[in-house]
Amino acid sequence: MNLAVLIHSEFLSVGLSAVDTSKDLLVGRPYGGTAILYKKAFAASIKIVNTNELRLCVIEMLTSDGPLLLISAYMPTYTGDNECVESYIDICAKITALYNDSSSINMIVAGDFNC
């Protein structure tokens, strides 16, 4: 779910909670998630990209050099088992697919890489 929160009158934001509220048992850290904050002056140049992935918040920004994909990532933590490695690889693959499926010529990935 995209969350819009008033941070400052000159800024807009897009964010995702890391908590999955779709089930009876809450899973995720209550204060984890991803977000991107940008100036309202850039709003006409921003397109929010729906990823259907709680660990990735993405916007595409039109720049003078062409479209730029901005990704805020919250990568899985390494717990020493194969499942966490597979989850990490899955998120990396989703980032690659987002870039390949976009019209962006550049990409910036920032966030909590947990490695």
Stockholm file with secondary structure:
# STOCKHOLM 1.0

chainA/1-115         MNLAVLIHSEFLSVGLSAVDTSKDLLVGRPYGGTAILYKKAFAASIKIVNTNELRLCVIEMLTSDGPLLLISAYMPTYTGDNECVESYIDICAKITALYNDSSSINMIVAGDFNC
#=GR chainA/1-115 SS CEECCCCCTTEEEEEEESSBCSSSSCBSCTTCEEEEEEEGGGGGGEEEECCSCTTEEEEEEEETTEEEEEEEEECCCCCSSHHHHHHHHHHHHHHHHHHHHSCCSEEEEEEECCC
#=GC SS_cons         CEECCCCCTTEEEEEEESSBCSSSSCBSCTTCEEEEEEEGGGGGGEEEECCSCTTEEEEEEEETTEEEEEEEEECCCCCSSHHHHHHHHHHHHHHHHHHHHSCCSEEEEEEECCC
//
